[in-house]
Amino acid sequence: MPATTIKTWDIFCRVIDNFGDIGVCWRLARQLAAEHQQKVRLWVDDIASLQCIWPDTLTAERQMLAGVEVRAWHTAFDQSVQPAEIVIEAFACDIPPTYLGAMAAGKAKGQTPLWINLEYLSAEAWVEECHGMASIHPATGLRKTFYFPGFTERTGGLLREQSILAQRDAFNRQGWLAQMGIDPVANSLLISLFAYENAAIHALLNAWQQSPQPIHCLVPEGKILGSINSALGKRLNTGDLHQSANLTLQIIPFVTQTEYDKLLWACDINFVRGEDSFVRAQWAGKPVVWHIYVQDDDAHLVKLQAFLRHYTTPIPTLTAAINQFWIDWNEAGHTDTSWNQLIKQLPEWREHCRHWSQSLSQAPDLAQQLYDYCLKRAG
């Protein structure tokens, strides 16, 4: 790659959704460094969250990880830091005032950084209109461009490493399950359950206990475990195996990003939450249920419905069942009834998910599109 195409990047990330924000930023940073040989600096205000998904992370002010310089982002920001050529403000996190001042000083010298606000993922129609729009900062005159991930060609696309689908297709399921100490119940439906706290789990567990087909549910340690314990009246912990009628619950350790991809590939159905795991589930090509992050005024439900319209349009015979279960899961509805309806159509659901994943993979990935966009404009 010609040296002139190598740029410096600063990515700023405030951790709000535990692992969703940092998950997206860390994947993007690694991909820019590994696949596009960019010089990337990731600023994160919660190093502990990064440690959970990337165990090599140290509690340090500055470190190199997977070709990315990771810096601790404190309220008192280091005034000696010089802005990168490309500045990414992830999810409107507001870059530090001192850094913004340094960007303005660079502009005065004819060295204006390219400023990108990487937005949250949404399938809403307005995203296509707003993708690539810009605003001018009132105090500095700096131009900020809004970059929207999405599911259509008029958006910035989805994060997808160049080799991820080939890795998925070559995945040794039995070997990985054995390595993880997972021995699925014979002829069972293997489900991964990664979600926020959710009262809807009570009815769903009842349905799973009464399932005609055995269900083996893998639960990475996290927020949903408290809801499970409340529903069962027990105190399950990491490593525990609990069986009740036709349901086996296995609580597994929280896994790294790399291992989480494999968990998704190994399971028949994946319950995911937030943004990062949701996107990874698309590449797994397996039936998926999304627990969306709650927003004020039920804005998250609008986003949920918008995605469902895209997701179910190719499968009108499944639309009602998928919509009802997803809504019940996100609004603490009657998940037992809607699950029993949906699971009857599992073969069709599986086929749709394979086609859906393949269809999405035809578009350029987000890192590639962002790289092309920024290099074209950064000069």
N, C-alpha and C positions, 0 to 999 in steps of 0.2 A: 504494500500500500504506500503511495507517495507520502512523503513527510508532510506535505502541505495539507493533507486531509486529517491529520491528527490535531484535535482540539482539546483544550482543557474544559472540563465540565465540573460545576458544583451542583449537587443535588441536595436540597434541604428537606428534611423529613421530621415532622412532629408526630409522635406516636399517640394516636387517639383510640383506634380500634385494636389495641393489643398487638396483633400481628398482621392485620390487613395493610395498614399504611407502610410499615417497615418492610413487609413482605413484597409489596409492589416495588418500592424504591430499591430494595436490595437486589431483586431480580433484574431490574432495569440497569442498575449500576454494573452488575456483573456482566450482563450481556453486552453493554456498550464497550466494556474493557476487553472481554474475551473475543467477541465476534467482530468488533469494529476497531480494536486496538486504540481506543480512546483513553485519555488520561482523566480519570474520574475521581472526584473527591465527594464522599457522602457525609453530610452533616446530619447527625441524629441526636435527639434530645433524650433518648432512653436506650442506652447501650444494652441494658438487661434484656430488652425485647429481642434485640439482634442476637444476643447470646443463645436465646432459646431456639432460634431457627438456624443458627450457624455457630455451633459449639466452639469453633476455633477462636471466637471473639474473646478478647481480653477486656478487663476493666481498665482501659487506658485512654488517655487524651487523644492519642494518635497512633494508628496502626495500619499495616497493609494486610488486606484479606482478599484472596482470590483476584489479585490484580487491581483492587480498589483501595484507595486511601480512605480510611474511615476516621472521622473526627467527631469528638464529643461536642455537642452544641449546647453551650451554656447561655444563661440570660446575659451575663457579662461577656459579650463576644470579643474575641481577640481583634483589636483594631489594626494590627499589623497585617492581617490577612488581605491578600490582593484578590479581587474577583476573578473568576474564570472567564473564559471567552463565551461560554454558554452557561447560563444560570437557570436551574430548574427549581421552581417553587412548587413542591408537591402538595396538591390538595389545598391550595390557598393558605399555606401555613405562615405566611408573612416572614420574609427574610429579615435579618437583624437590621436595625436602623443604621448602625455603623457600616455594615456591608453595603447597604443601599447608598449611603453617602459616598463610599469608595467607588461604586458603580457610576454615580453621577460625576465624580471627579474624572473618571476614565472617559466619560462622554465628552467632557470639556477639553480633553486632550485628543479627541478623535478616535478613542478606543472604546466604543460603546459595546458592552456585553449584549448578547442576545438573551432576552429574558422570557422564559416560558413558564406559564402556570399550567402544570399537569393536573387536569381535573379528574374527578371521580368517574368511574365507568357508569354509563347509563345507556339504555336503549330508547330513551324518549326521543320523539321526532325533532324537538327543538335543538338537540345536540348537533345534528347535521348543519343547522344554520349557524350555530355559534362556533363550531370548530374552526380554528384559524383566525377568529376575530381578535382585535387588539384594543387596548386602552392605553391612554397616556397618563403616566403618573403626574398628578397635579403639581407636586413640589419640585420634581427633578426633570420632568419632560421625557423621562425614559419610557420606551414603548414595551408593553407587556402583551404577549400573545397567549391566547387561551387554547390549550391543546386537549382535545377530548378523545379518550379511548372509546371504542364502540364496535358495533357488529356489522356495520355497513361500509361500503367503499368511500362514503363521504365523511368518515371519521378517521381517527388515528389508529384504529385496529386494536389488537390484543397482544399482550406479551406472549411470545412463543419462541423459544430457542430453536436454532436451525436443526438440531439433531433430536429434539424431544420426541417427535412422533416415531422416528426410527428406534429410539430407545424403548419406547412403549411397546412397539411391535416385537422387539427382541426380548422382552421381559420374561424372566424365569419365575413364574408365579409360585410354583411349589417350593423352589429353593429359597425364595425370599420369605415366604410364610414360615418355613422351618427355621430360618435364621432369626426371625423375630419371635419365635416361640409361640406361633399361632398354629393350632391344629384344628381346622374347622370341623364342626360336627358333620357327620356323613350326610350327603345330599342336602346340605343346608344352603340357605341364601346368605351370602356373606355381605354384611352392610357396615360401612364406616359412618360414624356419627360424630361430626364436629359442628357444634352449634353454640349459640349463646344460651343463657338461662331461658327455659321455655316450659310454661305450665302445660303445653300441649303434649308433652312427653308422657304424661300419665295415661291418657287414653291410648296413645300409640303403643306403649308397652303392653297394655292389656290386649290389644289386637295381635301383637307379636307373640304373646304367650299362647294365644289360641290359634295361631297360624297352622294351616294344614301342612305346610312345609316348614321344617325346622329353620329357625333364624339364628345366626351367629353374628352378633353385633360387636364391632370393635370400636371402643370409645377412647380416643386420645385424651389424656388428662387435660381438663379444661373446665370452662364455665358450665357446660351442660351436666357435668357430673353431680353438681349440687341438686339440680332438678331431678335427676335420676334417683339420687338417694332419698329425696323428699317423697317421690312417688312410691318408692319401694319400702320406705321406712327402715332403711339400712344405711350403713356407712361404708360404701365401697371405696377402695383406694387403688392406686396404680399397682398392677400385678394381680388383682383379684379376678376370679372367674365365678360368675353367679349364674345359676341355672334355675329357671322357673317355668315349668310346663315345657312348651316347645321353643322357649327363648333362652339363649345363652348370651350373657353379657361378659365381655372381656375388656377390662380397663388396661390400656397400654400406655407406655410413657409418651409424652409429647415428643414428636419426631421432627427432624430437620426438614428443610424444604425439599431436599433431594429424596429423602425417605418418604415424605408425604406424597410425592408424585407416585411412588411405587405402591403406597397404600391405596391410592385411588385406582391404580391399574389392577390391583389384586382383587378388589371388591366388585360385587354384582351391582350394588346401588350405593351411591355416596351422598350423604347429607353434608353440606358445606355451609360456610357462613362468610359474611363480609365480601371482600372483593378478590383477594389473592387466591384463596382456595376455590372460589367460584370459577375463576378463569382456568385454573389448573384442571378443574373437573371437566371443562369443555374438551380439553386435549386428551383426557382419559377415554372419552368416547363411551362412557357408561351412563345409565340412568342417574339423574342427579336431582336433589331437592335443595333449594337455596333458602337459608335463613338470613334474610337481609338485615343490615344494621338499621335500627330504629332511628327515625328522624322526626323533628317537630312537625306538627300538623299533618301527620301521616304521609309525609312526602315520600317515604320509602315504599309505601303501598302503590303509589303511582309508578314508581320505578319498577316495582315488581310486575305490575300488570303490563307495563311497556315491554319488558323482556319476554313475558309469557306470550304476547302477541307475535313476536318474532319467532320464538321457540316452537310454538304449536301450530303456526300457519301451515306447515307442510303435512301435518297429521291431524286433520279435522276429526277423525274418529277418536283421538285421544285427548283432544282439547279440554273437554269438560272434566274428565277425571284428573288430569294433571293440574288444571287451574284450581279445582276444588281442594285437592290435597295441599298444594302449595299455600293457598290462602289460609286453610285451616292451620297449617304448621306455623304460619306467621302471625295469626290472630287468635291463637289458642282455641281453635274450633274443635269440631268432632273428628279428630284425626283417625280414630278407630274406623268409623264408617267410610270416610273418604279413602283411607289406605286400602281397605278391603276391596273397594271398587277399582282403584288404580292397579293394584297388584295382579288383578285378573288379566290385565293387558300388558304384562311384563314383556312377552316376546316382541310385540309391536314397539314398545317403548325402547327396548334394546336396539332394535334395527334403526329406529329413528335417530338415536344418539350416535350411532356409528356414522350415519349419513350427515348428521348435523356437524360433527367434529370435522369430517372430511371437507364439508362445504366451507366452514370457517377457515380452514387451513389454506384455502386457495388465495386468500388475501395476504398482502405483505404484513408482517408482524409489526407491533408498535415500535419496538426499538429500531427496526430498519427504517420505518417511515419517519420517526423522529430524527434519526441520524441524517437521513437524506434532506429533510426539511431544514434542519439547523445548519448543515454544511452549505447548503445552497444560499442561505441568508447571512451566515456569519462571514462569508468571504474567505 
